[in-house]
């Protein structure tokens, strides 16, 4: 097996492994912390439930955040391969980097900030009022979660998926069906932005489960790409 084929299979493994490592903590969080529904619940409820989760919950959030690094590496290696045939491959790489980094930074609030706030909120100390702690959490939650992780993270992820699927189809790496699947996933995923704007426009109509369905289809598409790279017995780019 030549070096090119080994790198190709390695990229595929990274994509599949990244999806698995993102999905496992996500499922745990959905069971243990009612994620992502809890994100729009009253602040007091979020902080009390977080405190109940203890160290295990914090470590689960850490795994969820850090697993994105594997997908980030895969983004870069795939982008380098696309440089041979696609003139805007560098743009694809940068968009992929931004999408992963802002989401990782947004998730890190659950590891280094929320534990402090939840501890103060549930303690018997009167040094800080609960109203103040809720205000601090809401500000950080809106910035780190809504702005970085969800808004920018999703926008750049969708942009990366659209550009990458188009480029890979043009380079004859994937079929038109694979490309159209990415387009479908992107179309659904973008509707999740309505929920984010609802945090400032309460009367805005949202599309339920758009974020969950869109992100799931994105992960399915990454797995599909990874499988193509792993199974191929010849260099496909």
C-alpha positions in Angstrom: 0.0 0.0 0.0 1.6 3.3 -1.1 1.8 6.4 1.1 -1.0 8.3 -0.8 -3.4 5.5 -0.1 -2.4 5.2 3.5 -3.0 8.9 4.0 -6.4 8.6 2.2 -7.5 5.8 4.5 -6.2 7.7 7.6 -8.4 10.7 6.6 -11.4 8.4 6.4 -10.6 6.9 9.8 -10.3 10.3 11.3 -13.8 11.3 10.0 -15.4 8.1 11.3 -13.6 8.2 14.6 -14.5 11.9 15.0 -18.2 11.2 14.4 -18.1 8.4 17.0 -16.3 10.4 19.6 -18.7 13.3 19.1 -21.8 11.1 19.2 -21.0 9.2 22.4 -20.8 12.2 24.8 -23.7 13.8 23.0 -25.9 10.8 23.8 -24.7 10.8 27.4 -25.4 14.5 27.7 -28.9 14.0 26.2 -29.7 11.4 28.8 -27.9 12.9 31.9 -28.4 16.6 31.2 -31.4 16.7 28.8 -29.2 18.3 26.2 -29.8 20.2 23.9 -33.4 21.0 25.2 -32.0 22.3 28.5 -30.2 25.1 26.8 -33.4 27.1 26.5 -34.6 26.3 30.0 -34.6 28.9 32.9 -31.1 29.6 34.1 -31.7 28.4 37.7 -32.9 25.0 36.4 -29.7 24.7 34.2 -27.4 25.5 37.0 -29.0 23.2 39.5 -29.1 20.3 37.1 -25.5 20.9 36.1 -24.4 20.9 39.8 -26.2 17.6 40.2 -24.1 16.1 37.4 -20.8 16.6 39.3 -17.4 15.7 37.9 -18.8 13.1 35.5 -20.8 15.7 33.7 -17.9 18.1 33.4 -15.7 15.4 31.9 -18.4 14.5 29.5 -18.5 18.1 28.3 -14.7 18.1 28.0 -14.8 14.9 25.8 -17.6 16.5 23.7 -15.5 19.6 23.1 -12.1 18.0 22.6 -13.4 15.4 20.2 -13.9 18.2 17.7 -10.1 18.3 17.3 -10.1 15.0 15.4 -12.6 16.4 12.9 -10.6 19.6 12.6 -7.5 17.5 11.6 -9.6 15.6 9.1 -10.8 18.9 7.6 -7.2 20.1 7.1 -5.9 16.8 5.6 -8.9 16.6 3.2 -8.4 20.3 2.2 -4.7 19.7 1.4 -5.7 16.8 -0.9 -8.3 19.1 -2.7 -5.6 21.6 -3.5 -4.5 19.5 -6.4 -7.7 20.1 -8.3 -9.7 22.9 -6.5 -8.4 26.5 -6.6 -10.4 27.5 -3.5 -9.2 24.6 -1.3 -7.4 27.0 1.0 -10.7 28.8 1.6 -12.4 25.5 2.5 -9.6 24.7 5.0 -10.0 28.1 6.7 -13.8 27.8 6.9 -13.4 24.4 8.3 -10.9 25.5 10.9 -13.1 28.4 12.0 -16.2 26.2 12.3 -14.4 23.7 14.6 -12.5 26.2 16.7 -15.5 28.5 17.5 -17.6 25.5 18.5 -14.8 24.0 20.7 -14.3 27.4 22.4 -18.1 27.8 22.9 -18.3 24.3 24.5 -15.4 25.0 26.8 -17.6 27.3 28.9 -19.2 24.1 30.4 -15.8 23.0 31.7 -14.2 26.1 33.0 -17.0 28.6 33.7 -20.3 26.9 34.4 -19.0 24.7 37.2 -18.0 27.9 39.1 -21.3 29.5 38.6 -23.4 26.4 39.4 -21.3 25.9 42.6 -22.0 29.5 43.7 -25.7 29.3 42.7 -26.4 26.1 44.7 -24.2 27.1 47.7 -25.6 28.5 50.9 -23.4 31.5 50.8 -25.0 34.9 50.5 -21.9 36.6 49.0 -23.4 36.7 45.5 -27.1 36.9 44.8 -28.8 34.4 42.6 -30.0 37.1 40.3 -26.4 38.3 39.7 -25.2 34.7 39.0 -28.1 34.2 36.6 -27.2 37.4 34.8 -23.5 36.4 34.5 -24.5 32.9 33.2 -27.0 34.2 30.7 -24.4 36.6 29.3 -21.8 33.9 28.9 -24.3 31.4 27.7 -25.6 33.8 25.0 -22.1 34.7 23.9 -20.3 31.4 24.1 -23.2 29.2 23.3 -25.5 31.1 20.9 -23.1 33.4 19.2 -19.9 31.3 19.0 -21.0 27.6 19.2 -24.4 27.7 17.5 -24.5 30.8 15.3 -21.0 31.1 13.9 -20.2 27.4 14.5 -23.2 26.2 12.5 -22.9 28.9 9.8 -19.3 28.0 9.1 -20.0 24.2 9.3 -22.8 24.6 6.7 -20.6 26.7 4.5 -17.8 24.1 4.8 -20.2 21.2 3.9 -21.5 23.1 0.9 -18.1 24.0 -0.5 -16.5 20.7 0.3 -19.2 18.6 -1.3 -19.2 20.7 -4.4 -15.4 20.6 -4.6 -15.3 16.8 -4.0 -17.9 16.2 -6.7 -16.0 18.4 -9.1 -12.8 16.5 -8.3 -14.7 13.2 -8.9 -14.2 12.0 -5.4 -17.9 11.6 -4.6 -21.1 11.0 -6.6 -23.8 13.5 -7.3 -26.0 11.8 -4.8 -23.4 12.3 -2.0 -23.3 16.0 -3.0 -27.0 16.4 -3.0 -27.2 14.8 0.4 -24.9 17.4 1.7 -27.1 20.1 0.1 -30.1 18.6 1.8 -28.4 18.4 5.2 -27.3 22.1 4.8 -30.8 23.2 3.9 -32.2 21.7 7.0 -29.4 22.7 9.3 -29.6 26.4 8.4 -33.2 26.4 9.6 -31.8 25.9 13.2 -30.7 29.5 13.1 -34.3 30.6 13.6 -34.2 29.2 17.1 -31.1 31.3 17.9 -32.8 34.5 16.7 -35.8 33.6 18.8 -33.6 34.3 21.9 -33.9 38.0 20.9 -37.1 37.9 18.9 -39.5 35.9 21.2 -42.3 35.9 18.7 -40.3 34.4 15.8 -41.5 31.1 14.4 -39.0 28.3 14.6 -38.7 24.9 12.9 -38.6 22.2 15.6 -35.8 19.7 15.5 -34.1 21.4 12.6 -30.8 21.7 14.5 -31.0 18.0 15.6 -31.8 16.7 12.2 -29.4 19.0 10.4 -26.5 18.1 12.7 -27.3 14.4 12.5 -27.3 14.5 8.7 -24.0 16.4 8.8 -22.5 13.6 11.0 -24.0 10.9 8.6 -22.4 12.7 5.7 -19.0 12.8 7.4 -19.3 9.1 8.0 -20.2 8.5 4.4 -17.1 10.5 3.3 -14.9 8.6 5.7 -16.3 5.3 4.6 -15.6 6.1 0.9 -11.9 6.9 1.8 -11.5 3.8 4.0 -13.0 1.3 1.5 -11.3 2.5 -1.6 -8.3 0.4 -2.8 -7.0 3.1 -5.0 -6.2 6.8 -4.6 -9.4 8.7 -5.5 -8.0 12.2 -5.6 
